[in-house]
Amino acid sequence: MREWIQHQLDRRPWWLNLLLLFCAYMVLIYVPRDLFLKPVAIDEEVWAAPMGASIAVVVWNLLYKEGESRYGFAGVGGVVFGWVSWVLWRARGVFQPPERSPRETDPVSRI
């Protein structure tokens, strides 16, 4: 089994193995802990994912497409995902609960 795992890891570059380990950690450890063990009251939303996706689309197309078309694919993908990131960032207030005044949240002031 150890030889098989080593053979599988040797087939890919080191950075791809590092990415594989990160993804395995996220899928097997972090996300189940985050979903089932962590209280919902302390959850925080992360807005870096759409921007990270737009950067990944550009890099992926520049590295893995053939010929001159890769620049077009990278530009279009970057613009599309970048636009979605920008729109979501501008609309972030829609996804957050409204601010309450201290009068509404303080039980003593209601009396």
C-alpha positions in Angstrom: 0.0 0.0 0.0 2.8 2.4 0.9 4.5 1.8 -2.5 1.2 2.4 -4.3 0.7 5.7 -2.5 4.2 6.8 -3.2 3.8 5.9 -6.9 0.6 8.0 -7.1 2.3 11.0 -5.5 5.3 10.7 -7.8 3.1 11.0 -10.8 2.2 14.6 -10.0 4.2 17.8 -9.3 4.9 18.6 -5.6 2.5 21.6 -5.7 -0.4 19.5 -6.9 0.3 17.0 -4.1 0.2 19.8 -1.7 -3.1 21.0 -3.1 -4.4 17.4 -2.9 -3.5 17.2 0.8 -5.2 20.6 1.4 -8.4 19.4 -0.3 -8.4 16.1 1.6 -8.0 18.0 4.9 -10.9 20.4 4.0 -13.2 17.6 2.9 -12.4 15.0 5.6 -11.7 17.2 8.7 -12.5 20.9 8.4 -15.9 21.0 6.7 -17.5 18.2 8.8 -16.2 19.9 12.0 -17.4 23.2 10.8 -20.9 21.9 9.9 -21.6 19.5 12.7 -19.5 20.6 15.7 -19.1 24.3 15.6 -22.0 26.4 17.0 -23.8 28.4 14.3 -23.7 31.5 16.4 -20.0 31.9 15.8 -20.1 31.2 12.1 -18.6 33.9 9.8 -19.0 34.3 6.1 -16.0 34.5 3.9 -16.1 36.6 0.7 -12.7 35.6 -0.7 -14.0 32.6 -2.6 -15.4 34.4 -5.7 -12.3 36.4 -6.1 -10.1 33.4 -5.7 -12.2 31.6 -8.3 -11.6 34.4 -10.8 -7.8 34.3 -10.2 -7.8 30.5 -10.5 -9.7 30.7 -13.8 -7.1 33.1 -15.3 -4.1 31.1 -14.1 -5.7 27.8 -15.1 -6.4 29.0 -18.7 -2.9 30.5 -19.0 -1.2 27.3 -17.9 -3.3 24.6 -19.5 -4.8 25.9 -22.8 -2.9 25.4 -26.0 -2.0 28.2 -28.4 -3.0 31.8 -28.5 -6.6 31.1 -27.5 -5.5 30.7 -23.9 -5.2 34.5 -23.6 -8.8 34.9 -24.7 -10.1 32.2 -22.4 -8.1 33.7 -19.5 -9.4 37.2 -20.2 -13.0 36.2 -20.6 -13.0 33.9 -17.5 -11.3 36.5 -15.4 -13.8 39.2 -16.5 -16.8 37.0 -15.9 -15.7 35.8 -12.5 -14.3 39.1 -11.5 -17.6 40.8 -12.4 -19.5 38.3 -10.2 -17.0 38.9 -7.4 -17.5 42.6 -7.6 -21.3 42.3 -7.8 -21.4 40.0 -4.7 -19.1 42.3 -2.8 -21.3 45.3 -3.6 -24.4 43.4 -2.5 -22.9 42.0 0.7 -25.3 44.1 2.8 -28.3 42.2 1.4 -26.9 39.0 2.9 -26.3 40.4 6.4 -29.0 40.8 9.0 -30.1 44.4 9.6 -28.5 46.3 12.4 -30.7 46.7 15.5 -30.7 49.8 17.7 -29.6 49.4 21.3 -33.2 50.2 22.3 -34.5 47.1 20.4 -31.9 44.7 21.9 -31.8 46.0 25.5 -34.7 44.4 27.5 -34.5 47.0 30.2 -35.2 49.9 27.8 -38.5 48.3 26.7 -40.1 48.8 30.1 
